[in-house]
């Protein structure tokens, strides 16, 4: 989580936090009760109306909510920012692993100044990533911070003109023209893409220990379930890979998500459950990828993920 916040500070040019954020790890039912949103499947929330923001979560790392806390601490006093913009930025940088392709339109989601519905999050992230591509991360963060107390489209339009030099209507039109091909989760940003890649053996094989520290009291993951880990892979040229599990317990497998670093033009997001058996002949273009593993054994025996280039 600290790596994500450091990356976010560099990207947005807002810098590191001058004070810590308190994060409370609770069971899911406690999170539902504490967040008080009336939604059964709430796994985390942030309380940012006070000078000292607090994040409550049932899993770690909880990066999405930390983005909300970070933004609140970058303002002189606690304010409420425009929901569609802020949730979009938090979904771009707060990679909690639940990303999906947009299914709603920009026209539907943009008017939500408060309480953005969950089905609008992918579109909000998709649009804010477009803003980042067009104007840069620092400008995208500025427009989010400048949206405090904005309540309608006229005020939002003025905010975009003052901050980015273009109207929201003109930007929306450009977005619809240029960004329709970006449909997966492959356009998300993250500090993983700047991290050193795992080193391959000369045989073209990579073995990744997963769940190795599940019994550690400091391991990140769910308070009552499996943990996930992330690895950075790099392929200098096009290749085909196979992926399998090597575990001491036969029924323990991982679900993997492989996402390509880059922009909409480079998008690639692939999910596979290794309980279905080994994955064969996955074709990959050159570039960097982030591999996310969700290990289904919970707090049990560790395993090894074996990746081989063919």
C-alpha positions in Angstrom: 0.0 0.0 0.0 2.9 2.4 0.7 4.4 1.6 -2.7 1.1 2.5 -4.3 0.8 5.8 -2.4 4.4 6.7 -3.3 3.7 5.9 -6.9 0.5 7.9 -6.8 2.4 10.9 -5.3 5.0 10.8 -8.0 2.5 10.4 -10.8 0.2 13.2 -9.7 3.1 15.4 -8.5 1.2 15.9 -5.2 4.0 14.2 -3.2 4.0 11.8 -0.2 1.6 12.1 2.7 2.8 14.1 5.7 0.7 12.0 8.1 -0.3 8.3 8.2 -3.7 6.9 7.3 -5.2 4.5 9.8 -6.4 1.3 8.2 -8.6 -1.2 10.2 -8.8 -4.8 9.0 -12.1 -6.3 10.1 -14.3 -9.3 9.2 -16.7 -8.7 6.3 -19.8 -8.5 8.5 -18.1 -5.9 10.7 -17.2 -3.8 7.6 -20.8 -3.9 6.4 -21.9 -2.7 9.8 -19.2 -0.1 10.2 -19.5 1.4 6.7 -23.3 1.6 7.0 -24.0 1.8 3.3 -26.9 -0.7 3.3 -25.1 -2.9 0.8 -24.3 -6.5 1.8 -21.3 -7.0 -0.5 -19.3 -4.0 0.8 -15.7 -5.0 1.5 -14.1 -1.6 2.3 -14.9 2.1 2.7 -13.1 5.3 3.6 -14.2 8.0 6.1 -12.7 11.2 4.7 -14.8 14.0 6.1 -12.5 14.5 9.1 -9.0 15.9 9.2 -7.7 12.4 9.9 -9.1 9.9 7.3 -9.8 6.3 8.2 -10.0 3.3 6.0 -12.0 0.2 7.1 -11.6 -3.0 5.1 -11.9 -6.8 5.1 -8.9 -7.4 2.8 -5.4 -6.0 2.2 -4.0 -4.3 0.3 -7.0 -2.0 0.0 -5.6 0.5 -2.4 -8.8 2.0 -3.8 -9.9 3.4 -0.5 -6.4 4.7 0.2 -6.6 6.9 -2.9 -9.7 8.5 -1.4 -7.9 9.1 1.9 -4.8 10.4 0.0 -6.9 13.0 -1.9 -8.7 14.2 1.2 -5.3 14.9 2.8 -4.1 16.8 -0.2 -6.8 19.5 0.4 -6.6 22.2 3.0 -9.9 21.2 4.6 -12.1 18.1 4.3 -14.3 18.5 1.2 -16.4 16.2 -1.0 -15.2 15.7 -4.5 -17.2 14.9 -7.6 -17.9 11.1 -7.3 -17.6 10.1 -11.0 -14.2 11.7 -11.3 -12.8 10.6 -7.9 -14.1 7.0 -8.1 -12.6 6.9 -11.5 -9.1 8.0 -10.3 -9.3 5.7 -7.3 -10.2 2.8 -9.6 -7.3 3.6 -12.0 -4.6 3.7 -9.3 -6.2 1.6 -6.5 -5.7 -1.8 -8.1 -7.7 -4.0 -5.8 -8.0 -6.8 -8.4 -11.7 -6.4 -9.0 -11.3 -4.5 -12.3 -13.7 -5.2 -15.2 -14.6 -3.8 -18.6 -17.1 -0.9 -18.8 -20.7 -1.8 -19.4 -22.4 1.6 -19.0 -22.1 4.8 -21.0 -20.3 8.0 -20.2 -23.5 9.9 -20.6 -25.1 7.7 -17.8 -22.3 8.0 -15.3 -21.0 11.6 -15.7 -23.9 13.3 -13.9 -23.3 11.4 -10.6 -21.8 14.0 -8.3 -22.3 11.8 -5.2 -22.8 8.1 -4.5 -21.7 6.6 -7.8 -23.4 3.2 -8.4 -20.9 0.3 -8.5 -21.7 -0.6 -12.1 -20.5 2.9 -13.1 -17.0 2.4 -11.6 -15.4 0.8 -14.7 -16.7 3.6 -17.0 -15.4 6.2 -14.5 -12.0 4.6 -14.4 -12.0 4.3 -18.2 -12.8 8.0 -18.6 -10.3 9.2 -16.1 -7.6 7.1 -17.7 -8.4 8.9 -20.9 -8.0 12.2 -19.1 -4.6 11.0 -17.8 -3.5 10.0 -21.3 -4.6 13.4 -22.8 -3.4 15.8 -20.0 -1.2 13.8 -17.7 -1.7 12.4 -14.2 -1.0 15.7 -12.5 -3.7 17.5 -14.5 -6.1 14.6 -13.8 -5.5 14.9 -10.1 -6.0 18.7 -10.2 -9.4 18.4 -11.9 -10.5 15.9 -9.3 -9.4 18.2 -6.4 -10.9 21.2 -8.1 -14.3 19.4 -8.3 -15.0 19.8 -4.6 -18.5 21.0 -4.0 -19.4 20.7 -7.7 -23.1 19.7 -7.8 -24.2 19.9 -11.4 -22.9 19.6 -15.0 -22.7 23.4 -15.5 -20.3 23.7 -12.6 -18.4 20.6 -13.7 -18.0 22.2 -17.2 -16.6 25.3 -15.6 -14.1 23.3 -13.6 -12.8 21.5 -16.7 -12.4 24.7 -18.6 -10.6 26.4 -15.7 -8.4 23.4 -14.9 -7.8 21.7 -18.3 -8.7 24.4 -20.8 -11.5 22.4 -22.4 -15.2 21.9 -21.8 -16.5 18.6 -20.5 -18.7 18.3 -23.7 -15.7 18.7 -26.0 -13.7 16.2 -24.0 -16.6 13.7 -23.9 -16.9 14.0 -27.7 -13.2 13.3 -28.1 -13.4 10.4 -25.7 -16.2 8.8 -27.6 -14.3 9.2 -30.9 -10.9 7.9 -29.7 -11.4 5.5 -26.8 -14.0 3.1 -28.0 -11.5 0.3 -28.5 -10.4 0.2 -24.9 -12.7 -2.4 -23.4 -10.8 -4.5 -20.9 -8.9 -4.0 -17.6 -5.6 -3.7 -19.5 -5.4 0.1 -19.4 -5.1 0.4 -15.6 -1.9 2.1 -14.2 0.1 0.7 -11.3 3.5 0.8 -9.7 4.0 -2.8 -10.6 4.8 -1.8 -14.2 7.8 0.2 -13.1 9.1 -2.6 -10.8 12.0 -4.9 -11.9 10.7 -7.9 -13.7 11.2 -11.5 -12.3 14.3 -13.2 -13.7 13.8 -16.2 -15.9 16.0 -19.3 -15.8 18.1 -20.0 -18.9 15.7 -22.9 -19.7 12.9 -20.3 -20.2 11.2 -21.3 -17.0 10.1 -19.1 -14.1 9.0 -20.5 -10.7 7.1 -18.2 -8.4 6.5 -19.1 -4.7 2.9 -18.2 -3.8 1.3 -18.4 -0.4 4.7 -18.9 1.1 4.1 -16.6 4.0 0.4 -17.3 4.5 0.9 -18.1 8.2 2.9 -15.0 8.9 1.0 -12.5 11.2 2.1 -9.7 8.8 0.9 -11.2 5.5 -1.5 -9.1 3.4 -4.8 -10.6 2.3 -8.3 -11.2 3.6 -8.9 -11.4 7.3 -10.7 -14.7 6.9 -9.8 -16.1 3.4 -7.1 -16.3 0.7 -4.4 -13.8 0.0 -3.2 -12.4 -3.4 0.2 -11.5 -4.6 1.5 -9.6 -7.6 4.5 -10.2 -9.9 6.0 -8.2 -12.8 6.9 -10.2 -15.9 8.7 -8.9 -19.0 9.0 -10.5 -22.5 11.4 -8.7 -24.9 9.8 -10.4 -27.9 6.5 -12.2 -28.7 6.2 -15.6 -27.0 3.9 -18.4 -26.0 3.7 -19.5 -22.4 2.2 -22.4 -20.4 1.3 -22.0 -16.7 0.7 -24.8 -14.1 0.6 -25.2 -10.3 3.0 -27.4 -8.3 1.5 -27.8 -4.9 1.9 -30.3 -2.0 -1.9 -30.5 -1.8 -3.6 -31.5 -5.1 -6.7 -29.5 -4.7 -4.9 -26.2 -3.9 -4.8 -24.0 -7.0 -4.5 -20.3 -7.9 -6.6 -18.0 -10.0 -4.3 -15.8 -12.1 -4.9 -12.5 -13.8 -2.4 -11.3 -16.4 -2.6 -7.6 -17.4 -0.3 -5.9 -19.9 1.3 -2.6 -19.0 0.6 0.3 -21.3 -2.3 2.3 -22.7 -5.6 1.5 -24.4 -3.6 0.6 -27.6 -1.8 -2.1 -25.7 -4.7 -3.5 -23.6 -4.7 -7.1 -22.6 -6.3 -8.7 -19.6 -6.6 -12.5 -19.1 -8.0 -14.4 -16.2 -7.7 -18.2 -15.7 -8.5 -20.6 -12.8 -5.8 -23.2 -12.6 -8.2 -25.6 -10.9 -9.3 -26.3 -14.4 -5.9 -27.7 -15.1 -2.7 -26.2 -16.6 -2.9 -23.3 -19.1 -1.3 -24.1 -22.4 -0.2 -21.9 -25.3 -1.1 -18.4 -24.2 0.3 -16.1 -26.8 1.8 -12.8 -25.6 3.1 -9.7 -27.3 6.4 -8.1 -26.3 6.2 -5.9 -23.2 5.7 -5.8 -19.4 2.9 -7.6 -17.7 1.5 -7.7 -14.1 0.6 -11.2 -12.9 -1.8 -11.3 -10.0 -2.3 -14.5 -8.1 -5.2 -15.4 -5.9 -4.3 -18.5 -4.0 -7.3 -20.6 -3.1 -5.7 -22.6 -0.3 -6.3 -19.8 2.2 -4.0 -20.0 5.2 -2.8 -23.5 4.3 0.2 -24.9 2.4 2.2 -22.7 0.0 2.6 -23.6 -3.7 4.7 -22.9 -6.7 3.5 -21.4 -9.9 5.5 -22.6 -12.9 5.6 -20.6 -16.1 7.4 -21.9 -19.2 8.1 -20.2 -22.4 7.5 -22.5 -25.4 
